[in-house]
Amino acid sequence: MKLRVVVAEAWRSLTASLSTTLAAALTVLIGMFLVGLLIGLGTWARSWAEHAKGQLDVNVYLCTQTTCGHAVTVTEKNAVRVKLQNDPRVASVEYIPKEKALADLKKKAPDMVENVIANPLPDAFKVKPRHGEDVVAVANSLNPPPAGVEKVNFGKKTATRILRVAHIFEVLSALAILILLGAATILIGNTIRLSIFARRREIEVMKLVGASNWFVRGPFMLEGLFCGLAGAVLAVFLLLLGKEIALPAILGRVDADSDVQALAFPLTALILLVLGLLLGAAGSGLTLRRFLRV
């Protein structure tokens, strides 16, 4: 019986102050829409960053007669391989003989080796770190170069830039989402406060005749939940339209690998619905506390 009364009271409040209800729902709609965009863009950017970090590797070029005055020996080559394989930061070590390196170069840039008679490339090890952040440490573990190694190259500028951009993406996405959630909570609280202020006399009378805090709080909590849910549902609908209409046109202009993907849309929609409910409940619940002190 109590639940029915609370629901009826919440519905009466929603319909009686329709403008306030629409304001709260639109507040949640804007906040959840922006949060949904940030979740999509943030997870896509993180996926791109992880993909980019996965492309980082360390190239260990071995000595040749031309570069070092003597060619690398089998013993030196094996010592370098063992050193790399025993490094816990290394995921894999691939030996690339100079014949294969030249063949790969002919495929990628045939103009560069068109008039080359002898093979100028050295044998090399291609080292893949377990994590992109380890690329610098793995390269530094071979500094100074051990016997048989001419030089170690890991594209220092490119690697540093990729790691910096990946970190910036992660920090900015997290901060933006937190700011939007905080702003949405405050706006919902202010909107609910207007509704409570308009009915403050009614709340005081209910408290004076013995109504419990939860009986008074119930309709406003349901009102906040409804506004939060309605705004989140509308935000999901708009994001779905954008996903089906705008996203294909945008992705057609973006050069990205197939493993670079944002968070699955159903999961994003579920997160937004839960956040909408929580924001509605939090905004109304926190605002009610001061009005229940009669």
Disulfide bonds with the S-S distance in Angstrom:
Cys63-Cys68 2.33
